[in-house]
């Protein structure tokens, strides 16, 4: 199992390397600069996502408090059973 996993990861890496080399070769043939593959990530995006979601959490919390403050209905159709 370990060898199969290793060989499949190696094959995936080789495919990605081949695609990257073909892309670099095409860029060189057409005279364009080779742009790197990067993961564009802005730290401010994560902060704003968390900051916006806190409003949703506080809204849910106030809904839960309203439900807790509401009187509980009387339940009459429940038959208690013995715990085994």
PyMOL Python script that loads the backbone (N, CA, C, O; Angstrom):
from pymol import cmd

cmd.read_pdbstr("""\
ATOM      1  N   UNK A   1       0.826  -1.182   0.000  1.00  0.00           N
ATOM      2  CA  UNK A   1       0.000   0.000   0.000  1.00  0.00           C
ATOM      3  C   UNK A   1       0.874   1.251   0.000  1.00  0.00           C
ATOM      4  O   UNK A   1       0.583   2.229  -0.688  1.00  0.00           O
ATOM      5  N   UNK A   2       1.944   1.201   0.780  1.00  0.00           N
ATOM      6  CA  UNK A   2       2.834   2.353   0.853  1.00  0.00           C
ATOM      7  C   UNK A   2       3.496   2.642  -0.485  1.00  0.00           C
ATOM      8  O   UNK A   2       3.635   3.801  -0.877  1.00  0.00           O
ATOM      9  N   UNK A   3       3.902   1.596  -1.181  1.00  0.00           N
ATOM     10  CA  UNK A   3       4.553   1.773  -2.485  1.00  0.00           C
ATOM     11  C   UNK A   3       3.562   2.330  -3.505  1.00  0.00           C
ATOM     12  O   UNK A   3       3.927   3.173  -4.325  1.00  0.00           O
ATOM     13  N   UNK A   4       2.325   1.871  -3.460  1.00  0.00           N
ATOM     14  CA  UNK A   4       1.308   2.374  -4.389  1.00  0.00           C
ATOM     15  C   UNK A   4       1.046   3.847  -4.122  1.00  0.00           C
ATOM     16  O   UNK A   4       0.937   4.640  -5.058  1.00  0.00           O
ATOM     17  N   UNK A   5       0.946   4.218  -2.849  1.00  0.00           N
ATOM     18  CA  UNK A   5       0.737   5.622  -2.501  1.00  0.00           C
ATOM     19  C   UNK A   5       1.915   6.466  -2.955  1.00  0.00           C
ATOM     20  O   UNK A   5       1.727   7.535  -3.536  1.00  0.00           O
ATOM     21  N   UNK A   6       3.125   5.995  -2.695  1.00  0.00           N
ATOM     22  CA  UNK A   6       4.317   6.733  -3.094  1.00  0.00           C
ATOM     23  C   UNK A   6       4.374   6.894  -4.609  1.00  0.00           C
ATOM     24  O   UNK A   6       4.648   7.988  -5.103  1.00  0.00           O
ATOM     25  N   UNK A   7       4.123   5.832  -5.343  1.00  0.00           N
ATOM     26  CA  UNK A   7       4.192   5.906  -6.801  1.00  0.00           C
ATOM     27  C   UNK A   7       3.095   6.805  -7.374  1.00  0.00           C
ATOM     28  O   UNK A   7       3.324   7.498  -8.365  1.00  0.00           O
ATOM     29  N   UNK A   8       1.906   6.803  -6.762  1.00  0.00           N
ATOM     30  CA  UNK A   8       0.847   7.681  -7.264  1.00  0.00           C
ATOM     31  C   UNK A   8       1.172   9.147  -6.990  1.00  0.00           C
ATOM     32  O   UNK A   8       0.909  10.008  -7.830  1.00  0.00           O
ATOM     33  N   UNK A   9       1.743   9.435  -5.820  1.00  0.00           N
ATOM     34  CA  UNK A   9       2.161  10.813  -5.537  1.00  0.00           C
ATOM     35  C   UNK A   9       3.307  11.245  -6.449  1.00  0.00           C
ATOM     36  O   UNK A   9       3.355  12.391  -6.896  1.00  0.00           O
ATOM     37  N   UNK A  10       4.215  10.336  -6.717  1.00  0.00           N
ATOM     38  CA  UNK A  10       5.321  10.632  -7.625  1.00  0.00           C
ATOM     39  C   UNK A  10       4.802  10.896  -9.037  1.00  0.00           C
ATOM     40  O   UNK A  10       5.279  11.806  -9.714  1.00  0.00           O
ATOM     41  N   UNK A  11       3.837  10.109  -9.478  1.00  0.00           N
ATOM     42  CA  UNK A  11       3.251  10.308 -10.810  1.00  0.00           C
ATOM     43  C   UNK A  11       2.538  11.651 -10.882  1.00  0.00           C
ATOM     44  O   UNK A  11       2.651  12.355 -11.885  1.00  0.00           O
ATOM     45  N   UNK A  12       1.807  12.014  -9.836  1.00  0.00           N
ATOM     46  CA  UNK A  12       1.120  13.313  -9.828  1.00  0.00           C
ATOM     47  C   UNK A  12       2.122  14.454  -9.869  1.00  0.00           C
ATOM     48  O   UNK A  12       1.903  15.444 -10.567  1.00  0.00           O
ATOM     49  N   UNK A  13       3.224  14.329  -9.128  1.00  0.00           N
ATOM     50  CA  UNK A  13       4.256  15.364  -9.133  1.00  0.00           C
ATOM     51  C   UNK A  13       4.913  15.470 -10.505  1.00  0.00           C
ATOM     52  O   UNK A  13       5.211  16.570 -10.970  1.00  0.00           O
ATOM     53  N   UNK A  14       5.137  14.339 -11.144  1.00  0.00           N
ATOM     54  CA  UNK A  14       5.750  14.359 -12.479  1.00  0.00           C
ATOM     55  C   UNK A  14       4.812  14.984 -13.511  1.00  0.00           C
ATOM     56  O   UNK A  14       5.270  15.698 -14.404  1.00  0.00           O
ATOM     57  N   UNK A  15       3.524  14.729 -13.404  1.00  0.00           N
ATOM     58  CA  UNK A  15       2.556  15.339 -14.321  1.00  0.00           C
ATOM     59  C   UNK A  15       2.545  16.850 -14.127  1.00  0.00           C
ATOM     60  O   UNK A  15       2.558  17.605 -15.099  1.00  0.00           O
ATOM     61  N   UNK A  16       2.519  17.289 -12.879  1.00  0.00           N
ATOM     62  CA  UNK A  16       2.543  18.730 -12.625  1.00  0.00           C
ATOM     63  C   UNK A  16       3.834  19.370 -13.114  1.00  0.00           C
ATOM     64  O   UNK A  16       3.806  20.468 -13.670  1.00  0.00           O
ATOM     65  N   UNK A  17       4.966  18.697 -12.914  1.00  0.00           N
ATOM     66  CA  UNK A  17       6.242  19.226 -13.397  1.00  0.00           C
ATOM     67  C   UNK A  17       6.250  19.295 -14.924  1.00  0.00           C
ATOM     68  O   UNK A  17       6.770  20.251 -15.499  1.00  0.00           O
ATOM     69  N   UNK A  18       5.682  18.295 -15.574  1.00  0.00           N
ATOM     70  CA  UNK A  18       5.613  18.313 -17.035  1.00  0.00           C
ATOM     71  C   UNK A  18       4.748  19.458 -17.548  1.00  0.00           C
ATOM     72  O   UNK A  18       5.107  20.132 -18.513  1.00  0.00           O
ATOM     73  N   UNK A  19       3.616  19.672 -16.902  1.00  0.00           N
ATOM     74  CA  UNK A  19       2.751  20.791 -17.296  1.00  0.00           C
ATOM     75  C   UNK A  19       3.470  22.110 -17.090  1.00  0.00           C
ATOM     76  O   UNK A  19       3.387  23.003 -17.932  1.00  0.00           O
ATOM     77  N   UNK A  20       4.178  22.238 -15.969  1.00  0.00           N
ATOM     78  CA  UNK A  20       4.896  23.479 -15.695  1.00  0.00           C
ATOM     79  C   UNK A  20       6.011  23.707 -16.721  1.00  0.00           C
ATOM     80  O   UNK A  20       6.229  24.833 -17.166  1.00  0.00           O
ATOM     81  N   UNK A  21       6.708  22.643 -17.089  1.00  0.00           N
ATOM     82  CA  UNK A  21       7.773  22.789 -18.087  1.00  0.00           C
ATOM     83  C   UNK A  21       7.209  23.143 -19.460  1.00  0.00           C
ATOM     84  O   UNK A  21       7.775  23.978 -20.165  1.00  0.00           O
ATOM     85  N   UNK A  22       6.093  22.510 -19.845  1.00  0.00           N
ATOM     86  CA  UNK A  22       5.471  22.863 -21.123  1.00  0.00           C
ATOM     87  C   UNK A  22       5.006  24.321 -21.130  1.00  0.00           C
ATOM     88  O   UNK A  22       5.130  25.014 -22.139  1.00  0.00           O
ATOM     89  N   UNK A  23       4.484  24.765 -20.026  1.00  0.00           N
ATOM     90  CA  UNK A  23       4.029  26.148 -19.911  1.00  0.00           C
ATOM     91  C   UNK A  23       5.206  27.118 -20.023  1.00  0.00           C
ATOM     92  O   UNK A  23       5.112  28.144 -20.696  1.00  0.00           O
ATOM     93  N   UNK A  24       6.315  26.782 -19.356  1.00  0.00           N
ATOM     94  CA  UNK A  24       7.504  27.630 -19.422  1.00  0.00           C
ATOM     95  C   UNK A  24       8.085  27.637 -20.839  1.00  0.00           C
ATOM     96  O   UNK A  24       8.533  28.675 -21.325  1.00  0.00           O
ATOM     97  N   UNK A  25       8.076  26.489 -21.489  1.00  0.00           N
ATOM     98  CA  UNK A  25       8.576  26.406 -22.866  1.00  0.00           C
ATOM     99  C   UNK A  25       7.701  27.227 -23.806  1.00  0.00           C
ATOM    100  O   UNK A  25       8.216  27.934 -24.672  1.00  0.00           O
ATOM    101  N   UNK A  26       6.391  27.140 -23.643  1.00  0.00           N
ATOM    102  CA  UNK A  26       5.473  27.920 -24.485  1.00  0.00           C
ATOM    103  C   UNK A  26       5.672  29.422 -24.255  1.00  0.00           C
ATOM    104  O   UNK A  26       5.652  30.206 -25.204  1.00  0.00           O
ATOM    105  N   UNK A  27       5.861  29.811 -23.013  1.00  0.00           N
ATOM    106  CA  UNK A  27       6.094  31.226 -22.715  1.00  0.00           C
ATOM    107  C   UNK A  27       7.394  31.700 -23.354  1.00  0.00           C
ATOM    108  O   UNK A  27       7.466  32.822 -23.854  1.00  0.00           O
ATOM    109  N   UNK A  28       8.407  30.866 -23.342  1.00  0.00           N
ATOM    110  CA  UNK A  28       9.688  31.253 -23.942  1.00  0.00           C
ATOM    111  C   UNK A  28       9.561  31.350 -25.470  1.00  0.00           C
ATOM    112  O   UNK A  28      10.134  32.246 -26.090  1.00  0.00           O
ATOM    113  N   UNK A  29       8.804  30.417 -26.067  1.00  0.00           N
ATOM    114  CA  UNK A  29       8.630  30.449 -27.519  1.00  0.00           C
ATOM    115  C   UNK A  29       7.826  31.663 -27.969  1.00  0.00           C
ATOM    116  O   UNK A  29       8.113  32.234 -29.021  1.00  0.00           O
ATOM    117  N   UNK A  30       6.836  32.062 -27.199  1.00  0.00           N
ATOM    118  CA  UNK A  30       6.005  33.201 -27.577  1.00  0.00           C
ATOM    119  C   UNK A  30       6.571  34.527 -27.093  1.00  0.00           C
ATOM    120  O   UNK A  30       6.040  35.581 -27.444  1.00  0.00           O
ATOM    121  N   UNK A  31       7.628  34.504 -26.301  1.00  0.00           N
ATOM    122  CA  UNK A  31       8.260  35.731 -25.838  1.00  0.00           C
ATOM    123  C   UNK A  31       7.565  36.373 -24.644  1.00  0.00           C
ATOM    124  O   UNK A  31       7.832  37.530 -24.317  1.00  0.00           O
ATOM    125  N   UNK A  32       6.703  35.652 -24.012  1.00  0.00           N
ATOM    126  CA  UNK A  32       6.017  36.184 -22.834  1.00  0.00           C
ATOM    127  C   UNK A  32       6.780  35.798 -21.570  1.00  0.00           C
ATOM    128  O   UNK A  32       7.484  34.788 -21.557  1.00  0.00           O
ATOM    129  N   UNK A  33       6.647  36.588 -20.511  1.00  0.00           N
ATOM    130  CA  UNK A  33       7.313  36.194 -19.258  1.00  0.00           C
ATOM    131  C   UNK A  33       6.582  35.023 -18.607  1.00  0.00           C
ATOM    132  O   UNK A  33       5.365  34.878 -18.723  1.00  0.00           O
ATOM    133  N   UNK A  34       7.349  34.212 -17.933  1.00  0.00           N
ATOM    134  CA  UNK A  34       6.773  33.069 -17.238  1.00  0.00           C
ATOM    135  C   UNK A  34       6.270  33.556 -15.884  1.00  0.00           C
ATOM    136  O   UNK A  34       7.052  33.991 -15.038  1.00  0.00           O
ATOM    137  N   UNK A  35       4.983  33.478 -15.693  1.00  0.00           N
ATOM    138  CA  UNK A  35       4.425  33.883 -14.408  1.00  0.00           C
ATOM    139  C   UNK A  35       4.346  32.670 -13.495  1.00  0.00           C
ATOM    140  O   UNK A  35       3.912  31.601 -13.925  1.00  0.00           O
ATOM    141  N   UNK A  36       4.752  32.816 -12.265  1.00  0.00           N
ATOM    142  CA  UNK A  36       4.728  31.666 -11.358  1.00  0.00           C
ATOM    143  C   UNK A  36       3.305  31.332 -10.937  1.00  0.00           C
ATOM    144  O   UNK A  36       2.410  32.178 -10.948  1.00  0.00           O
ATOM    145  N   UNK A  37       3.129  30.066 -10.566  1.00  0.00           N
ATOM    146  CA  UNK A  37       1.845  29.656 -10.006  1.00  0.00           C
ATOM    147  C   UNK A  37       1.887  30.006  -8.529  1.00  0.00           C
ATOM    148  O   UNK A  37       2.685  29.452  -7.772  1.00  0.00           O
ATOM    149  N   UNK A  38       1.054  30.897  -8.137  1.00  0.00           N
ATOM    150  CA  UNK A  38       1.023  31.312  -6.737  1.00  0.00           C
ATOM    151  C   UNK A  38      -0.397  31.217  -6.228  1.00  0.00           C
ATOM    152  O   UNK A  38      -1.359  31.270  -6.994  1.00  0.00           O
ATOM    153  N   UNK A  39      -0.508  31.074  -4.911  1.00  0.00           N
ATOM    154  CA  UNK A  39      -1.813  31.103  -4.282  1.00  0.00           C
ATOM    155  C   UNK A  39      -1.999  32.523  -3.758  1.00  0.00           C
ATOM    156  O   UNK A  39      -1.384  32.912  -2.765  1.00  0.00           O
ATOM    157  N   UNK A  40      -2.834  33.275  -4.418  1.00  0.00           N
ATOM    158  CA  UNK A  40      -3.034  34.650  -4.007  1.00  0.00           C
ATOM    159  C   UNK A  40      -3.905  34.672  -2.765  1.00  0.00           C
ATOM    160  O   UNK A  40      -5.061  34.248  -2.780  1.00  0.00           O
ATOM    161  N   UNK A  41      -3.317  35.178  -1.688  1.00  0.00           N
ATOM    162  CA  UNK A  41      -4.036  35.203  -0.430  1.00  0.00           C
ATOM    163  C   UNK A  41      -3.754  36.528   0.265  1.00  0.00           C
ATOM    164  O   UNK A  41      -2.599  36.922   0.427  1.00  0.00           O
ATOM    165  N   UNK A  42      -4.799  37.196   0.665  1.00  0.00           N
ATOM    166  CA  UNK A  42      -4.673  38.454   1.360  1.00  0.00           C
ATOM    167  C   UNK A  42      -5.068  38.238   2.820  1.00  0.00           C
ATOM    168  O   UNK A  42      -6.188  37.795   3.077  1.00  0.00           O
ATOM    169  N   UNK A  43      -4.200  38.531   3.783  1.00  0.00           N
ATOM    170  CA  UNK A  43      -4.554  38.311   5.181  1.00  0.00           C
ATOM    171  C   UNK A  43      -5.772  39.117   5.622  1.00  0.00           C
ATOM    172  O   UNK A  43      -6.491  38.713   6.536  1.00  0.00           O
ATOM    173  N   UNK A  44      -5.998  40.244   4.981  1.00  0.00           N
ATOM    174  CA  UNK A  44      -7.152  41.068   5.357  1.00  0.00           C
ATOM    175  C   UNK A  44      -8.458  40.370   5.026  1.00  0.00           C
ATOM    176  O   UNK A  44      -9.471  40.618   5.681  1.00  0.00           O
ATOM    177  N   UNK A  45      -8.458  39.512   4.033  1.00  0.00           N
ATOM    178  CA  UNK A  45      -9.672  38.797   3.654  1.00  0.00           C
ATOM    179  C   UNK A  45     -10.127  37.878   4.784  1.00  0.00           C
ATOM    180  O   UNK A  45     -11.312  37.834   5.113  1.00  0.00           O
ATOM    181  N   UNK A  46      -9.193  37.152   5.373  1.00  0.00           N
ATOM    182  CA  UNK A  46      -9.545  36.273   6.481  1.00  0.00           C
ATOM    183  C   UNK A  46     -10.062  37.050   7.671  1.00  0.00           C
ATOM    184  O   UNK A  46     -11.032  36.643   8.310  1.00  0.00           O
ATOM    185  N   UNK A  47      -9.416  38.174   7.975  1.00  0.00           N
ATOM    186  CA  UNK A  47      -9.856  38.977   9.107  1.00  0.00           C
ATOM    187  C   UNK A  47     -11.264  39.511   8.879  1.00  0.00           C
ATOM    188  O   UNK A  47     -12.104  39.456   9.777  1.00  0.00           O
ATOM    189  N   UNK A  48     -11.525  40.027   7.686  1.00  0.00           N
ATOM    190  CA  UNK A  48     -12.853  40.596   7.430  1.00  0.00           C
ATOM    191  C   UNK A  48     -13.923  39.497   7.446  1.00  0.00           C
ATOM    192  O   UNK A  48     -15.056  39.752   7.854  1.00  0.00           O
ATOM    193  N   UNK A  49     -13.584  38.299   7.016  1.00  0.00           N
ATOM    194  CA  UNK A  49     -14.541  37.200   7.058  1.00  0.00           C
ATOM    195  C   UNK A  49     -14.923  36.875   8.501  1.00  0.00           C
ATOM    196  O   UNK A  49     -16.100  36.696   8.812  1.00  0.00           O
ATOM    197  N   UNK A  50     -13.931  36.800   9.371  1.00  0.00           N
ATOM    198  CA  UNK A  50     -14.207  36.509  10.775  1.00  0.00           C
ATOM    199  C   UNK A  50     -14.956  37.666  11.411  1.00  0.00           C
ATOM    200  O   UNK A  50     -15.884  37.450  12.190  1.00  0.00           O
ATOM    201  N   UNK A  51     -14.571  38.869  11.094  1.00  0.00           N
ATOM    202  CA  UNK A  51     -15.205  40.042  11.691  1.00  0.00           C
ATOM    203  C   UNK A  51     -16.674  40.132  11.284  1.00  0.00           C
ATOM    204  O   UNK A  51     -17.530  40.469  12.102  1.00  0.00           O
ATOM    205  N   UNK A  52     -16.963  39.829  10.009  1.00  0.00           N
ATOM    206  CA  UNK A  52     -18.358  39.862   9.553  1.00  0.00           C
ATOM    207  C   UNK A  52     -19.170  38.728  10.162  1.00  0.00           C
ATOM    208  O   UNK A  52     -20.351  38.900  10.465  1.00  0.00           O
ATOM    209  N   UNK A  53     -18.540  37.568  10.343  1.00  0.00           N
ATOM    210  CA  UNK A  53     -19.294  36.423  10.844  1.00  0.00           C
ATOM    211  C   UNK A  53     -19.653  36.582  12.316  1.00  0.00           C
ATOM    212  O   UNK A  53     -20.582  35.925  12.786  1.00  0.00           O
ATOM    213  N   UNK A  54     -18.948  37.432  13.058  1.00  0.00           N
ATOM    214  CA  UNK A  54     -19.306  37.620  14.465  1.00  0.00           C
ATOM    215  C   UNK A  54     -20.674  38.257  14.587  1.00  0.00           C
ATOM    216  O   UNK A  54     -21.391  37.994  15.553  1.00  0.00           O
ATOM    217  N   UNK A  55     -21.051  39.084  13.633  1.00  0.00           N
ATOM    218  CA  UNK A  55     -22.393  39.669  13.667  1.00  0.00           C
ATOM    219  C   UNK A  55     -23.442  38.563  13.538  1.00  0.00           C
ATOM    220  O   UNK A  55     -24.494  38.626  14.174  1.00  0.00           O
ATOM    221  N   UNK A  56     -23.161  37.570  12.730  1.00  0.00           N
ATOM    222  CA  UNK A  56     -24.093  36.461  12.563  1.00  0.00           C
ATOM    223  C   UNK A  56     -24.170  35.640  13.847  1.00  0.00           C
ATOM    224  O   UNK A  56     -25.247  35.185  14.230  1.00  0.00           O
ATOM    225  N   UNK A  57     -23.022  35.447  14.516  1.00  0.00           N
ATOM    226  CA  UNK A  57     -23.022  34.675  15.759  1.00  0.00           C
ATOM    227  C   UNK A  57     -23.800  35.397  16.843  1.00  0.00           C
ATOM    228  O   UNK A  57     -24.574  34.779  17.574  1.00  0.00           O
ATOM    229  N   UNK A  58     -23.598  36.695  16.948  1.00  0.00           N
ATOM    230  CA  UNK A  58     -24.314  37.426  17.989  1.00  0.00           C
ATOM    231  C   UNK A  58     -25.806  37.454  17.692  1.00  0.00           C
ATOM    232  O   UNK A  58     -26.618  37.422  18.616  1.00  0.00           O
ATOM    233  N   UNK A  59     -26.179  37.512  16.420  1.00  0.00           N
ATOM    234  CA  UNK A  59     -27.596  37.474  16.067  1.00  0.00           C
ATOM    235  C   UNK A  59     -28.194  36.121  16.457  1.00  0.00           C
ATOM    236  O   UNK A  59     -29.309  36.073  16.977  1.00  0.00           O
ATOM    237  N   UNK A  60     -27.485  35.040  16.220  1.00  0.00           N
ATOM    238  CA  UNK A  60     -27.985  33.727  16.599  1.00  0.00           C
ATOM    239  C   UNK A  60     -28.083  33.611  18.114  1.00  0.00           C
ATOM    240  O   UNK A  60     -29.015  33.003  18.640  1.00  0.00           O
ATOM    241  N   UNK A  61     -27.126  34.190  18.801  1.00  0.00           N
ATOM    242  CA  UNK A  61     -27.138  34.112  20.248  1.00  0.00           C
ATOM    243  C   UNK A  61     -28.356  34.848  20.803  1.00  0.00           C
ATOM    244  O   UNK A  61     -28.990  34.375  21.746  1.00  0.00           O
ATOM    245  N   UNK A  62     -28.684  35.992  20.228  1.00  0.00           N
ATOM    246  CA  UNK A  62     -29.847  36.721  20.720  1.00  0.00           C
ATOM    247  C   UNK A  62     -31.131  35.952  20.391  1.00  0.00           C
ATOM    248  O   UNK A  62     -32.077  35.985  21.177  1.00  0.00           O
ATOM    249  N   UNK A  63     -31.183  35.262  19.247  1.00  0.00           N
ATOM    250  CA  UNK A  63     -32.346  34.425  18.921  1.00  0.00           C
ATOM    251  C   UNK A  63     -32.486  33.299  19.940  1.00  0.00           C
ATOM    252  O   UNK A  63     -33.595  32.988  20.376  1.00  0.00           O
ATOM    253  N   UNK A  64     -31.381  32.696  20.315  1.00  0.00           N
ATOM    254  CA  UNK A  64     -31.418  31.615  21.294  1.00  0.00           C
ATOM    255  C   UNK A  64     -31.859  32.144  22.653  1.00  0.00           C
ATOM    256  O   UNK A  64     -32.590  31.466  23.375  1.00  0.00           O
ATOM    257  N   UNK A  65     -31.427  33.330  23.001  1.00  0.00           N
ATOM    258  CA  UNK A  65     -31.858  33.902  24.274  1.00  0.00           C
ATOM    259  C   UNK A  65     -33.353  34.186  24.252  1.00  0.00           C
ATOM    260  O   UNK A  65     -34.038  33.975  25.252  1.00  0.00           O
ATOM    261  N   UNK A  66     -33.866  34.666  23.115  1.00  0.00           N
ATOM    262  CA  UNK A  66     -35.297  34.915  23.008  1.00  0.00           C
ATOM    263  C   UNK A  66     -36.083  33.618  23.150  1.00  0.00           C
ATOM    264  O   UNK A  66     -37.135  33.590  23.789  1.00  0.00           O
ATOM    265  N   UNK A  67     -35.573  32.551  22.557  1.00  0.00           N
ATOM    266  CA  UNK A  67     -36.247  31.261  22.677  1.00  0.00           C
ATOM    267  C   UNK A  67     -36.209  30.768  24.116  1.00  0.00           C
ATOM    268  O   UNK A  67     -37.179  30.180  24.596  1.00  0.00           O
ATOM    269  N   UNK A  68     -35.099  31.003  24.809  1.00  0.00           N
ATOM    270  CA  UNK A  68     -34.978  30.554  26.198  1.00  0.00           C
ATOM    271  C   UNK A  68     -35.918  31.354  27.094  1.00  0.00           C
ATOM    272  O   UNK A  68     -36.431  30.819  28.077  1.00  0.00           O
ATOM    273  N   UNK A  69     -36.151  32.613  26.776  1.00  0.00           N
ATOM    274  CA  UNK A  69     -37.027  33.446  27.583  1.00  0.00           C
ATOM    275  C   UNK A  69     -38.503  33.135  27.346  1.00  0.00           C
ATOM    276  O   UNK A  69     -39.349  33.458  28.180  1.00  0.00           O
ATOM    277  N   UNK A  70     -38.813  32.512  26.214  1.00  0.00           N
ATOM    278  CA  UNK A  70     -40.202  32.201  25.902  1.00  0.00           C
ATOM    279  C   UNK A  70     -40.682  31.057  26.814  1.00  0.00           C
ATOM    280  O   UNK A  70     -39.905  30.158  27.135  1.00  0.00           O
ATOM    281  N   UNK A  71     -41.945  31.088  27.226  1.00  0.00           N
ATOM    282  CA  UNK A  71     -42.434  30.011  28.099  1.00  0.00           C
ATOM    283  C   UNK A  71     -42.488  28.685  27.346  1.00  0.00           C
ATOM    284  O   UNK A  71     -42.859  28.637  26.173  1.00  0.00           O
ATOM    285  N   UNK A  72     -42.114  27.619  28.034  1.00  0.00           N
ATOM    286  CA  UNK A  72     -42.115  26.295  27.423  1.00  0.00           C
ATOM    287  C   UNK A  72     -43.539  25.767  27.360  1.00  0.00           C
ATOM    288  O   UNK A  72     -44.290  25.908  28.325  1.00  0.00           O
ATOM    289  N   UNK A  73     -43.925  25.157  26.238  1.00  0.00           N
ATOM    290  CA  UNK A  73     -45.286  24.608  26.148  1.00  0.00           C
ATOM    291  C   UNK A  73     -45.411  23.359  27.015  1.00  0.00           C
ATOM    292  O   UNK A  73     -44.438  22.634  27.224  1.00  0.00           O
ATOM    293  N   UNK A  74     -46.611  23.118  27.513  1.00  0.00           N
ATOM    294  CA  UNK A  74     -46.860  21.919  28.295  1.00  0.00           C
ATOM    295  C   UNK A  74     -46.964  20.717  27.369  1.00  0.00           C
ATOM    296  O   UNK A  74     -47.732  20.730  26.407  1.00  0.00           O
ATOM    297  N   UNK A  75     -46.194  19.686  27.658  1.00  0.00           N
ATOM    298  CA  UNK A  75     -46.190  18.475  26.846  1.00  0.00           C
ATOM    299  C   UNK A  75     -46.978  17.422  27.609  1.00  0.00           C
ATOM    300  O   UNK A  75     -46.648  17.070  28.742  1.00  0.00           O
ATOM    301  N   UNK A  76     -48.024  16.928  26.962  1.00  0.00           N
ATOM    302  CA  UNK A  76     -48.881  15.966  27.657  1.00  0.00           C
ATOM    303  C   UNK A  76     -48.887  14.584  27.008  1.00  0.00           C
ATOM    304  O   UNK A  76     -49.425  13.649  27.601  1.00  0.00           O
ATOM    305  N   UNK A  77     -48.321  14.415  25.830  1.00  0.00           N
ATOM    306  CA  UNK A  77     -48.415  13.136  25.140  1.00  0.00           C
ATOM    307  C   UNK A  77     -47.147  12.295  25.282  1.00  0.00           C
ATOM    308  O   UNK A  77     -46.906  11.409  24.463  1.00  0.00           O
ATOM    309  N   UNK A  78     -46.346  12.554  26.292  1.00  0.00           N
ATOM    310  CA  UNK A  78     -45.102  11.812  26.487  1.00  0.00           C
ATOM    311  C   UNK A  78     -45.318  10.742  27.550  1.00  0.00           C
ATOM    312  O   UNK A  78     -45.838  11.027  28.629  1.00  0.00           O
ATOM    313  N   UNK A  79     -44.920   9.518  27.245  1.00  0.00           N
ATOM    314  CA  UNK A  79     -45.039   8.427  28.201  1.00  0.00           C
ATOM    315  C   UNK A  79     -43.622   8.119  28.693  1.00  0.00           C
ATOM    316  O   UNK A  79     -42.775   7.708  27.900  1.00  0.00           O
ATOM    317  N   UNK A  80     -43.354   8.309  29.982  1.00  0.00           N
ATOM    318  CA  UNK A  80     -42.011   8.006  30.501  1.00  0.00           C
ATOM    319  C   UNK A  80     -41.747   6.507  30.468  1.00  0.00           C
ATOM    320  O   UNK A  80     -42.629   5.697  30.753  1.00  0.00           O
ATOM    321  N   UNK A  81     -40.499   6.153  30.109  1.00  0.00           N
ATOM    322  CA  UNK A  81     -40.113   4.738  30.076  1.00  0.00           C
ATOM    323  C   UNK A  81     -38.999   4.495  31.066  1.00  0.00           C
ATOM    324  O   UNK A  81     -38.284   5.414  31.464  1.00  0.00           O
ATOM    325  N   UNK A  82     -38.869   3.270  31.446  1.00  0.00           N
ATOM    326  CA  UNK A  82     -37.827   2.894  32.370  1.00  0.00           C
ATOM    327  C   UNK A  82     -36.486   2.820  31.649  1.00  0.00           C
ATOM    328  O   UNK A  82     -36.428   2.377  30.502  1.00  0.00           O
ATOM    329  N   UNK A  83     -35.415   3.246  32.302  1.00  0.00           N
ATOM    330  CA  UNK A  83     -34.068   3.173  31.723  1.00  0.00           C
ATOM    331  C   UNK A  83     -33.506   1.801  32.008  1.00  0.00           C
ATOM    332  O   UNK A  83     -33.527   1.348  33.153  1.00  0.00           O
ATOM    333  N   UNK A  84     -33.009   1.142  31.000  1.00  0.00           N
ATOM    334  CA  UNK A  84     -32.458  -0.207  31.162  1.00  0.00           C
ATOM    335  C   UNK A  84     -31.033  -0.168  31.619  1.00  0.00           C
ATOM    336  O   UNK A  84     -30.415  -1.216  31.805  1.00  0.00           O
TER     337      UNK A  84
END
""", "prot")
cmd.dss("prot")
cmd.show_as("cartoon", "prot")
cmd.util.cbc("prot")
cmd.orient("prot")
